[in-house]
Amino acid sequence: MAFWSGEKLGDKLPNLIEPFDTDAIDCAAYTLHIGDEVYISPDREIASPSRHSKKKLQDGEAFAIPPGQFGFLTTKEVVTVPDNALAFISIKARQKFSGLVNISGFHVDPGYKGELIFSVLNAGPRPLHLTHGQPLFLIWYADLDRETALKKKPGDGLQGIDPKLINGISGEILSLQSLSEKQRALESDLNQKLQKQQTQVSIFRALVMILITLAVGLVGWELRTYVSIP
């Protein structure tokens, strides 16, 4: 198996990737861009996680993947793999360093034609902000030793995100980050309640002291009055 060089990518990919851009050739790989359909699993900020669905992006529209959440990202390009080749896919290193992890398949079968869908996880501590059309993915092509009949059938390629994929991760995913945030919120709420309770106790004590002082003063006044009566 020999990987295609940048020169071979320039020769072959205009017929295999649509739309094709010569500037997207990166050494022996080709850069793919975020497409117009995404799904991000909801965190606790979403009011109704069970009703959360995939989203259609406009040109240049931004979106974010919260810490610990999953996403399905489509490619802008339609990719074809010939019958005598195999393709490998990954995410660009800069986004990996920020915590974005590819958890989908790492190859594309011979005979495949369609958009690619990347299943990703934000394993970092902060939200990852991405945009439609952003260069994010890489694809490599490699030759097989022969043209194979064991290939994808016409029509097997993907066009958009299948709802069956979303059903597997719909609803809130309790990541370590979200659990930590919930714990901090509970601690903050508990501290506020304790402070409120301490304030109420202090006010009650002050009232009791005032009442005791008044009672002692009243008793003393009555005693002085009784003694002064002839």
CYANA upper distance limits for C-alpha pairs under 8 A (distance plus 0.5 A):
  1 MET  CA    142 ALA  CA      6.68
  1 MET  CA    143 ASP  CA      5.93
  1 MET  CA    144 LEU  CA      6.16
  1 MET  CA    145 ASP  CA      7.21
  2 ALA  CA    142 ALA  CA      5.84
  2 ALA  CA    143 ASP  CA      6.00
  2 ALA  CA    144 LEU  CA      8.32
  3 PHE  CA     28 ALA  CA      8.17
  3 PHE  CA    140 TRP  CA      7.64
  3 PHE  CA    141 TYR  CA      6.27
  3 PHE  CA    142 ALA  CA      4.53
  3 PHE  CA    143 ASP  CA      6.94
  4 TRP  CA      8 LYS  CA      6.23
  4 TRP  CA      9 LEU  CA      6.78
  4 TRP  CA     28 ALA  CA      6.90
  4 TRP  CA    140 TRP  CA      7.76
  4 TRP  CA    141 TYR  CA      6.07
  4 TRP  CA    142 ALA  CA      6.10
  4 TRP  CA    143 ASP  CA      7.89
  5 SER  CA      9 LEU  CA      6.69
  5 SER  CA     27 CYS  CA      7.83
  5 SER  CA     28 ALA  CA      5.34
  5 SER  CA     29 ALA  CA      8.41
  6 GLY  CA     10 GLY  CA      6.74
  6 GLY  CA     25 ILE  CA      7.01
  6 GLY  CA     26 ASP  CA      7.73
  6 GLY  CA     27 CYS  CA      5.86
  6 GLY  CA     28 ALA  CA      5.04
  6 GLY  CA     29 ALA  CA      7.36
  7 GLU  CA     11 ASP  CA      6.96
  8 LYS  CA     12 LYS  CA      6.52
  9 LEU  CA     13 LEU  CA      5.87
  9 LEU  CA     25 ILE  CA      7.88
  9 LEU  CA     28 ALA  CA      8.00
  9 LEU  CA     29 ALA  CA      8.33
  9 LEU  CA     30 TYR  CA      8.18
 10 GLY  CA     14 PRO  CA      7.65
 10 GLY  CA     22 THR  CA      7.10
 10 GLY  CA     25 ILE  CA      7.90
 12 LYS  CA     16 LEU  CA      7.24
 13 LEU  CA     17 ILE  CA      6.02
 13 LEU  CA     20 PHE  CA      7.56
 14 PRO  CA     18 GLU  CA      7.78
 14 PRO  CA     19 PRO  CA      8.48
 14 PRO  CA     20 PHE  CA      6.07
 16 LEU  CA     79 VAL  CA      6.60
 16 LEU  CA     80 THR  CA      5.31
 16 LEU  CA     81 VAL  CA      7.32
 16 LEU  CA     82 PRO  CA      8.42
 17 ILE  CA     77 GLU  CA      6.94
 17 ILE  CA     78 VAL  CA      6.28
 17 ILE  CA     79 VAL  CA      5.32
 17 ILE  CA     80 THR  CA      6.67
 18 GLU  CA     77 GLU  CA      5.89
 18 GLU  CA     78 VAL  CA      5.73
 18 GLU  CA     79 VAL  CA      7.27
 19 PRO  CA     77 GLU  CA      6.37
 19 PRO  CA     78 VAL  CA      7.82
 20 PHE  CA     24 ALA  CA      8.44
 20 PHE  CA     77 GLU  CA      8.42
 21 ASP  CA     25 ILE  CA      8.15
 24 ALA  CA     30 TYR  CA      6.17
 24 ALA  CA     31 THR  CA      5.59
 24 ALA  CA     32 LEU  CA      8.08
 25 ILE  CA     29 ALA  CA      6.46
 25 ILE  CA     30 TYR  CA      4.98
 25 ILE  CA     31 THR  CA      6.79
 26 ASP  CA     30 TYR  CA      6.03
 26 ASP  CA     31 THR  CA      7.15
 28 ALA  CA    140 TRP  CA      7.30
 29 ALA  CA    138 LEU  CA      6.63
 29 ALA  CA    139 ILE  CA      6.03
 29 ALA  CA    140 TRP  CA      5.34
 29 ALA  CA    141 TYR  CA      8.15
 30 TYR  CA    138 LEU  CA      6.06
 30 TYR  CA    139 ILE  CA      5.81
 30 TYR  CA    140 TRP  CA      7.09
 31 THR  CA    135 PRO  CA      6.82
 31 THR  CA    136 LEU  CA      7.56
 31 THR  CA    137 PHE  CA      6.18
 31 THR  CA    138 LEU  CA      5.17
 31 THR  CA    139 ILE  CA      7.08
 32 LEU  CA     75 THR  CA      6.94
 32 LEU  CA     76 LYS  CA      7.59
 32 LEU  CA     77 GLU  CA      7.15
 32 LEU  CA    135 PRO  CA      6.32
 32 LEU  CA    136 LEU  CA      6.80
 32 LEU  CA    137 PHE  CA      5.41
 32 LEU  CA    138 LEU  CA      6.36
 32 LEU  CA    139 ILE  CA      7.80
 33 HIS  CA     75 THR  CA      6.02
 33 HIS  CA     76 LYS  CA      5.90
 33 HIS  CA     77 GLU  CA      7.54
 33 HIS  CA    132 HIS  CA      8.28
 33 HIS  CA    133 GLY  CA      5.67
 33 HIS  CA    134 GLN  CA      5.76
 33 HIS  CA    135 PRO  CA      4.79
 33 HIS  CA    136 LEU  CA      6.07
 33 HIS  CA    137 PHE  CA      6.85
 34 ILE  CA     73 LEU  CA      7.13
 34 ILE  CA     74 THR  CA      6.48
 34 ILE  CA     75 THR  CA      5.31
 34 ILE  CA     76 LYS  CA      5.97
 34 ILE  CA    131 THR  CA      7.75
 34 ILE  CA    132 HIS  CA      5.84
 34 ILE  CA    133 GLY  CA      5.36
 34 ILE  CA    134 GLN  CA      5.96
 34 ILE  CA    135 PRO  CA      7.08
 34 ILE  CA    136 LEU  CA      7.06
 34 ILE  CA    137 PHE  CA      8.40
 35 GLY  CA     57 LEU  CA      8.42
 35 GLY  CA     73 LEU  CA      7.59
 35 GLY  CA     74 THR  CA      5.44
 35 GLY  CA     75 THR  CA      4.84
 35 GLY  CA     76 LYS  CA      4.21
 35 GLY  CA     77 GLU  CA      7.86
 35 GLY  CA    132 HIS  CA      6.47
 35 GLY  CA    133 GLY  CA      6.60
 36 ASP  CA     56 LYS  CA      6.10
 36 ASP  CA     57 LEU  CA      5.18
 36 ASP  CA     58 GLN  CA      7.18
 36 ASP  CA     59 ASP  CA      8.18
 36 ASP  CA     74 THR  CA      7.52
 36 ASP  CA     75 THR  CA      8.31
 36 ASP  CA     76 LYS  CA      7.26
 36 ASP  CA    132 HIS  CA      6.71
 36 ASP  CA    133 GLY  CA      8.38
 37 GLU  CA     54 LYS  CA      7.49
 37 GLU  CA     55 LYS  CA      6.21
 37 GLU  CA     56 LYS  CA      5.19
 37 GLU  CA     57 LEU  CA      6.44
 37 GLU  CA     73 LEU  CA      7.26
 37 GLU  CA     74 THR  CA      6.45
 37 GLU  CA    160 GLY  CA      6.96
 37 GLU  CA    161 ILE  CA      7.60
 38 VAL  CA     54 LYS  CA      6.19
 38 VAL  CA     55 LYS  CA      5.93
 38 VAL  CA     56 LYS  CA      7.20
 38 VAL  CA     57 LEU  CA      8.04
 38 VAL  CA     71 GLY  CA      7.69
 38 VAL  CA     72 PHE  CA      6.10
 38 VAL  CA     73 LEU  CA      5.36
 38 VAL  CA     74 THR  CA      6.88
 38 VAL  CA    161 ILE  CA      7.99
 39 TYR  CA     53 SER  CA      7.14
 39 TYR  CA     54 LYS  CA      4.79
 39 TYR  CA     55 LYS  CA      6.57
 39 TYR  CA     71 GLY  CA      5.93
 39 TYR  CA     72 PHE  CA      5.58
 39 TYR  CA     73 LEU  CA      7.29
 39 TYR  CA    161 ILE  CA      8.46
 39 TYR  CA    166 ILE  CA      8.01
 40 ILE  CA     54 LYS  CA      7.75
 40 ILE  CA     65 ILE  CA      6.86
 40 ILE  CA     69 GLN  CA      7.67
 40 ILE  CA     70 PHE  CA      6.42
 40 ILE  CA     71 GLY  CA      4.77
 40 ILE  CA     72 PHE  CA      7.04
 41 SER  CA     52 HIS  CA      8.40
 41 SER  CA     69 GLN  CA      6.24
 41 SER  CA     70 PHE  CA      5.86
 41 SER  CA     71 GLY  CA      6.57
 41 SER  CA    169 ILE  CA      7.16
 41 SER  CA    170 SER  CA      6.80
 41 SER  CA    171 GLY  CA      7.33
 41 SER  CA    172 GLU  CA      7.13
 41 SER  CA    173 ILE  CA      7.67
 42 PRO  CA     46 ILE  CA      6.43
 42 PRO  CA     49 PRO  CA      6.22
 42 PRO  CA     52 HIS  CA      7.41
 42 PRO  CA     69 GLN  CA      7.75
 42 PRO  CA    170 SER  CA      8.19
 42 PRO  CA    171 GLY  CA      6.85
 42 PRO  CA    172 GLU  CA      5.73
 42 PRO  CA    173 ILE  CA      7.78
 43 ASP  CA     49 PRO  CA      8.03
 43 ASP  CA     66 PRO  CA      7.55
 43 ASP  CA     69 GLN  CA      7.65
 43 ASP  CA    172 GLU  CA      5.80
 43 ASP  CA    173 ILE  CA      7.23
 43 ASP  CA    174 LEU  CA      8.36
 43 ASP  CA    178 SER  CA      7.95
 44 ARG  CA     49 PRO  CA      8.40
 44 ARG  CA    172 GLU  CA      7.24
 44 ARG  CA    178 SER  CA      8.03
 46 ILE  CA     52 HIS  CA      8.42
 48 SER  CA     52 HIS  CA      7.23
 49 PRO  CA    170 SER  CA      7.83
 49 PRO  CA    171 GLY  CA      5.35
 49 PRO  CA    172 GLU  CA      6.44
 50 SER  CA    170 SER  CA      6.91
 50 SER  CA    171 GLY  CA      5.52
 50 SER  CA    172 GLU  CA      8.46
 52 HIS  CA    170 SER  CA      7.95
 52 HIS  CA    171 GLY  CA      8.08
 53 SER  CA    166 ILE  CA      8.25
 54 LYS  CA    161 ILE  CA      8.26
 54 LYS  CA    166 ILE  CA      8.41
 57 LEU  CA     61 GLU  CA      6.36
 57 LEU  CA    132 HIS  CA      6.99
 58 GLN  CA    132 HIS  CA      7.59
 59 ASP  CA    132 HIS  CA      6.47
 59 ASP  CA    133 GLY  CA      7.57
 60 GLY  CA    131 THR  CA      6.23
 60 GLY  CA    132 HIS  CA      5.27
 60 GLY  CA    133 GLY  CA      6.74
 61 GLU  CA    131 THR  CA      5.97
 61 GLU  CA    132 HIS  CA      5.88
 62 ALA  CA    129 HIS  CA      7.44
 62 ALA  CA    130 LEU  CA      6.17
 62 ALA  CA    131 THR  CA      4.63
 62 ALA  CA    132 HIS  CA      6.88
 63 PHE  CA    129 HIS  CA      6.33
 63 PHE  CA    130 LEU  CA      6.04
 63 PHE  CA    131 THR  CA      6.57
 64 ALA  CA    127 PRO  CA      6.62
 64 ALA  CA    128 LEU  CA      5.83
 64 ALA  CA    129 HIS  CA      4.84
 64 ALA  CA    130 LEU  CA      6.50
 65 ILE  CA     69 GLN  CA      6.89
 65 ILE  CA     70 PHE  CA      7.81
 65 ILE  CA     71 GLY  CA      7.56
 65 ILE  CA    122 ASN  CA      6.99
 65 ILE  CA    127 PRO  CA      5.95
 65 ILE  CA    128 LEU  CA      5.65
 65 ILE  CA    129 HIS  CA      7.12
 66 PRO  CA    122 ASN  CA      7.36
 66 PRO  CA    126 ARG  CA      7.29
 66 PRO  CA    127 PRO  CA      4.81
 66 PRO  CA    128 LEU  CA      7.06
 67 PRO  CA    122 ASN  CA      5.91
 67 PRO  CA    123 ALA  CA      6.84
 67 PRO  CA    124 GLY  CA      6.40
 67 PRO  CA    125 PRO  CA      6.04
 67 PRO  CA    126 ARG  CA      5.89
 67 PRO  CA    127 PRO  CA      5.79
 67 PRO  CA    128 LEU  CA      8.14
 67 PRO  CA    175 SER  CA      8.22
 67 PRO  CA    177 GLN  CA      6.78
 67 PRO  CA    178 SER  CA      8.16
 68 GLY  CA    121 LEU  CA      7.19
 68 GLY  CA    122 ASN  CA      5.78
 68 GLY  CA    123 ALA  CA      5.99
 68 GLY  CA    124 GLY  CA      7.69
 68 GLY  CA    125 PRO  CA      8.35
 68 GLY  CA    173 ILE  CA      8.27
 68 GLY  CA    174 LEU  CA      8.35
 68 GLY  CA    175 SER  CA      5.46
 68 GLY  CA    176 LEU  CA      7.44
 68 GLY  CA    177 GLN  CA      6.73
 68 GLY  CA    178 SER  CA      7.90
 69 GLN  CA    121 LEU  CA      6.40
 69 GLN  CA    122 ASN  CA      6.26
 69 GLN  CA    123 ALA  CA      8.39
 69 GLN  CA    173 ILE  CA      7.11
 69 GLN  CA    175 SER  CA      7.60
 70 PHE  CA    119 SER  CA      7.68
 70 PHE  CA    120 VAL  CA      6.16
 70 PHE  CA    121 LEU  CA      5.02
 70 PHE  CA    122 ASN  CA      7.04
 70 PHE  CA    169 ILE  CA      8.33
 71 GLY  CA    118 PHE  CA      8.47
 71 GLY  CA    119 SER  CA      6.26
 71 GLY  CA    120 VAL  CA      5.71
 71 GLY  CA    121 LEU  CA      6.87
 72 PHE  CA    117 ILE  CA      6.85
 72 PHE  CA    118 PHE  CA      6.10
 72 PHE  CA    119 SER  CA      5.19
 72 PHE  CA    120 VAL  CA      6.89
 72 PHE  CA    161 ILE  CA      7.99
 73 LEU  CA    117 ILE  CA      6.02
 73 LEU  CA    118 PHE  CA      5.65
 73 LEU  CA    119 SER  CA      7.08
 73 LEU  CA    120 VAL  CA      8.13
 74 THR  CA    115 GLU  CA      7.11
 74 THR  CA    116 LEU  CA      6.23
 74 THR  CA    117 ILE  CA      4.99
 74 THR  CA    118 PHE  CA      6.85
 74 THR  CA    160 GLY  CA      7.26
 74 THR  CA    161 ILE  CA      7.85
 75 THR  CA    115 GLU  CA      6.27
 75 THR  CA    116 LEU  CA      5.96
 75 THR  CA    117 ILE  CA      7.02
 76 LYS  CA    115 GLU  CA      7.74
 76 LYS  CA    133 GLY  CA      7.37
 77 GLU  CA    115 GLU  CA      6.67
 77 GLU  CA    116 LEU  CA      8.45
 78 VAL  CA    113 LYS  CA      7.36
 78 VAL  CA    114 GLY  CA      5.36
 78 VAL  CA    115 GLU  CA      5.06
 78 VAL  CA    116 LEU  CA      7.89
 79 VAL  CA    112 TYR  CA      8.06
 79 VAL  CA    113 LYS  CA      5.99
 79 VAL  CA    114 GLY  CA      5.89
 79 VAL  CA    115 GLU  CA      6.46
 79 VAL  CA    116 LEU  CA      7.69
 80 THR  CA    111 GLY  CA      7.52
 80 THR  CA    112 TYR  CA      6.08
 80 THR  CA    113 LYS  CA      4.77
 80 THR  CA    114 GLY  CA      7.18
 81 VAL  CA     85 ALA  CA      6.88
 81 VAL  CA     86 LEU  CA      7.07
 81 VAL  CA     87 ALA  CA      7.32
 81 VAL  CA    108 VAL  CA      7.83
 81 VAL  CA    109 ASP  CA      7.48
 81 VAL  CA    110 PRO  CA      5.80
 81 VAL  CA    111 GLY  CA      5.85
 81 VAL  CA    112 TYR  CA      5.86
 81 VAL  CA    113 LYS  CA      7.07
 82 PRO  CA     86 LEU  CA      8.18
 82 PRO  CA    110 PRO  CA      6.18
 82 PRO  CA    111 GLY  CA      5.83
 82 PRO  CA    112 TYR  CA      8.04
 83 ASP  CA    110 PRO  CA      5.36
 83 ASP  CA    111 GLY  CA      5.57
 83 ASP  CA    147 GLU  CA      5.81
 83 ASP  CA    148 THR  CA      6.22
 83 ASP  CA    149 ALA  CA      7.96
 83 ASP  CA    151 LYS  CA      7.29
 84 ASN  CA    110 PRO  CA      7.26
 84 ASN  CA    143 ASP  CA      6.60
 84 ASN  CA    144 LEU  CA      5.75
 84 ASN  CA    145 ASP  CA      7.86
 84 ASN  CA    146 ARG  CA      6.17
 84 ASN  CA    147 GLU  CA      4.53
 84 ASN  CA    148 THR  CA      6.55
 85 ALA  CA    110 PRO  CA      6.30
 85 ALA  CA    141 TYR  CA      7.21
 85 ALA  CA    142 ALA  CA      6.02
 85 ALA  CA    143 ASP  CA      4.91
 85 ALA  CA    144 LEU  CA      5.51
 85 ALA  CA    147 GLU  CA      8.15
 86 LEU  CA    107 HIS  CA      7.80
 86 LEU  CA    108 VAL  CA      6.77
 86 LEU  CA    109 ASP  CA      6.25
 86 LEU  CA    110 PRO  CA      5.94
 86 LEU  CA    141 TYR  CA      6.34
 86 LEU  CA    142 ALA  CA      5.84
 86 LEU  CA    143 ASP  CA      6.93
 86 LEU  CA    144 LEU  CA      7.27
 87 ALA  CA    107 HIS  CA      5.97
 87 ALA  CA    108 VAL  CA      5.44
 87 ALA  CA    109 ASP  CA      7.30
 87 ALA  CA    110 PRO  CA      8.30
 87 ALA  CA    139 ILE  CA      7.04
 87 ALA  CA    140 TRP  CA      5.88
 87 ALA  CA    141 TYR  CA      4.89
 87 ALA  CA    142 ALA  CA      6.63
 88 PHE  CA    106 PHE  CA      6.16
 88 PHE  CA    107 HIS  CA      4.63
 88 PHE  CA    108 VAL  CA      6.59
 88 PHE  CA    139 ILE  CA      6.04
 88 PHE  CA    140 TRP  CA      5.58
 88 PHE  CA    141 TYR  CA      7.00
 89 ILE  CA    106 PHE  CA      5.70
 89 ILE  CA    107 HIS  CA      6.17
 89 ILE  CA    108 VAL  CA      7.95
 89 ILE  CA    137 PHE  CA      7.65
 89 ILE  CA    138 LEU  CA      6.10
 89 ILE  CA    139 ILE  CA      5.00
 89 ILE  CA    140 TRP  CA      6.99
 90 SER  CA    102 ASN  CA      7.24
 90 SER  CA    106 PHE  CA      7.09
 90 SER  CA    137 PHE  CA      6.31
 90 SER  CA    138 LEU  CA      5.82
 90 SER  CA    139 ILE  CA      7.18
 91 ILE  CA     95 GLN  CA      7.62
 91 ILE  CA     96 LYS  CA      7.31
 91 ILE  CA    101 VAL  CA      8.15
 91 ILE  CA    102 ASN  CA      7.15
 91 ILE  CA    136 LEU  CA      6.43
 91 ILE  CA    137 PHE  CA      4.96
 91 ILE  CA    138 LEU  CA      6.38
 92 LYS  CA     96 LYS  CA      7.09
 92 LYS  CA    136 LEU  CA      6.07
 92 LYS  CA    137 PHE  CA      6.13
 92 LYS  CA    138 LEU  CA      6.89
 93 ALA  CA     97 PHE  CA      6.69
 94 ARG  CA     98 SER  CA      7.22
 95 GLN  CA     99 GLY  CA      7.15
 95 GLN  CA    100 LEU  CA      6.15
 95 GLN  CA    136 LEU  CA      8.10
 96 LYS  CA    100 LEU  CA      5.27
 96 LYS  CA    101 VAL  CA      6.58
 98 SER  CA    124 GLY  CA      6.77
 98 SER  CA    128 LEU  CA      8.11
 99 GLY  CA    121 LEU  CA      8.42
 99 GLY  CA    122 ASN  CA      6.04
 99 GLY  CA    123 ALA  CA      5.30
 99 GLY  CA    124 GLY  CA      4.71
 99 GLY  CA    125 PRO  CA      8.37
100 LEU  CA    120 VAL  CA      7.11
100 LEU  CA    121 LEU  CA      6.24
100 LEU  CA    122 ASN  CA      5.22
100 LEU  CA    123 ALA  CA      6.60
100 LEU  CA    124 GLY  CA      7.57
100 LEU  CA    128 LEU  CA      8.28
101 VAL  CA    120 VAL  CA      5.91
101 VAL  CA    121 LEU  CA      5.64
101 VAL  CA    122 ASN  CA      6.90
101 VAL  CA    123 ALA  CA      7.31
102 ASN  CA    118 PHE  CA      7.33
102 ASN  CA    119 SER  CA      6.58
102 ASN  CA    120 VAL  CA      5.12
102 ASN  CA    121 LEU  CA      7.15
103 ILE  CA    118 PHE  CA      8.22
103 ILE  CA    119 SER  CA      6.02
103 ILE  CA    120 VAL  CA      5.93
103 ILE  CA    121 LEU  CA      7.39
104 SER  CA    118 PHE  CA      6.33
104 SER  CA    119 SER  CA      5.27
104 SER  CA    120 VAL  CA      7.45
105 GLY  CA    118 PHE  CA      8.45
108 VAL  CA    112 TYR  CA      7.41
109 ASP  CA    151 LYS  CA      7.06
109 ASP  CA    152 LYS  CA      7.08
110 PRO  CA    148 THR  CA      8.18
110 PRO  CA    150 LEU  CA      8.28
110 PRO  CA    151 LYS  CA      5.53
110 PRO  CA    152 LYS  CA      6.73
111 GLY  CA    151 LYS  CA      5.67
111 GLY  CA    152 LYS  CA      5.28
111 GLY  CA    153 LYS  CA      7.23
111 GLY  CA    154 PRO  CA      8.12
112 TYR  CA    151 LYS  CA      8.00
112 TYR  CA    152 LYS  CA      5.82
112 TYR  CA    153 LYS  CA      7.88
112 TYR  CA    154 PRO  CA      8.11
112 TYR  CA    156 ASP  CA      7.58
112 TYR  CA    157 GLY  CA      6.43
113 LYS  CA    154 PRO  CA      8.07
113 LYS  CA    155 GLY  CA      8.28
113 LYS  CA    156 ASP  CA      8.03
113 LYS  CA    157 GLY  CA      5.56
113 LYS  CA    158 LEU  CA      8.31
114 GLY  CA    157 GLY  CA      4.86
114 GLY  CA    158 LEU  CA      5.60
114 GLY  CA    159 GLN  CA      6.74
115 GLU  CA    157 GLY  CA      7.38
115 GLU  CA    158 LEU  CA      5.92
115 GLU  CA    159 GLN  CA      6.21
115 GLU  CA    160 GLY  CA      7.71
116 LEU  CA    158 LEU  CA      7.29
117 ILE  CA    158 LEU  CA      8.27
117 ILE  CA    160 GLY  CA      8.40
117 ILE  CA    161 ILE  CA      7.80
122 ASN  CA    127 PRO  CA      8.11
122 ASN  CA    128 LEU  CA      7.61
125 PRO  CA    177 GLN  CA      7.50
130 LEU  CA    134 GLN  CA      7.56
152 LYS  CA    156 ASP  CA      6.90
161 ILE  CA    165 LEU  CA      7.67
161 ILE  CA    166 ILE  CA      8.41
162 ASP  CA    166 ILE  CA      7.64
163 PRO  CA    167 ASN  CA      6.83
164 LYS  CA    168 GLY  CA      7.45
165 LEU  CA    169 ILE  CA      8.01
166 ILE  CA    170 SER  CA      6.28
169 ILE  CA    173 ILE  CA      8.20
174 LEU  CA    178 SER  CA      6.42
174 LEU  CA    179 LEU  CA      6.79
175 SER  CA    179 LEU  CA      6.66
176 LEU  CA    180 SER  CA      6.54
177 GLN  CA    181 GLU  CA      6.74
178 SER  CA    182 LYS  CA      6.63
179 LEU  CA    183 GLN  CA      6.63
180 SER  CA    184 ARG  CA      6.75
181 GLU  CA    185 ALA  CA      6.65
182 LYS  CA    186 LEU  CA      6.64
183 GLN  CA    187 GLU  CA      6.62
184 ARG  CA    188 SER  CA      6.57
185 ALA  CA    189 ASP  CA      6.64
186 LEU  CA    190 LEU  CA      6.54
187 GLU  CA    191 ASN  CA      6.56
188 SER  CA    192 GLN  CA      6.72
189 ASP  CA    193 LYS  CA      6.77
190 LEU  CA    194 LEU  CA      6.64
191 ASN  CA    195 GLN  CA      6.58
192 GLN  CA    196 LYS  CA      6.61
193 LYS  CA    197 GLN  CA      6.56
194 LEU  CA    198 GLN  CA      6.55
195 GLN  CA    199 THR  CA      6.62
196 LYS  CA    200 GLN  CA      6.75
197 GLN  CA    201 VAL  CA      6.66
198 GLN  CA    202 SER  CA      6.62
199 THR  CA    203 ILE  CA      6.70
200 GLN  CA    204 PHE  CA      6.59
201 VAL  CA    205 ARG  CA      6.61
202 SER  CA    206 ALA  CA      6.66
203 ILE  CA    207 LEU  CA      6.69
204 PHE  CA    208 VAL  CA      6.65
205 ARG  CA    209 MET  CA      6.66
206 ALA  CA    210 ILE  CA      6.66
207 LEU  CA    211 LEU  CA      6.63
208 VAL  CA    212 ILE  CA      6.57
209 MET  CA    213 THR  CA      6.53
210 ILE  CA    214 LEU  CA      6.61
211 LEU  CA    215 ALA  CA      6.47
212 ILE  CA    216 VAL  CA      6.56
213 THR  CA    217 GLY  CA      6.54
214 LEU  CA    218 LEU  CA      6.51
215 ALA  CA    219 VAL  CA      6.65
216 VAL  CA    220 GLY  CA      6.61
217 GLY  CA    221 TRP  CA      6.66
218 LEU  CA    222 GLU  CA      6.73
219 VAL  CA    223 LEU  CA      6.74
220 GLY  CA    224 ARG  CA      6.73
221 TRP  CA    225 THR  CA      6.61
222 GLU  CA    226 TYR  CA      6.63
223 LEU  CA    227 VAL  CA      6.68
224 ARG  CA    228 SER  CA      6.66
225 THR  CA    229 ILE  CA      7.06
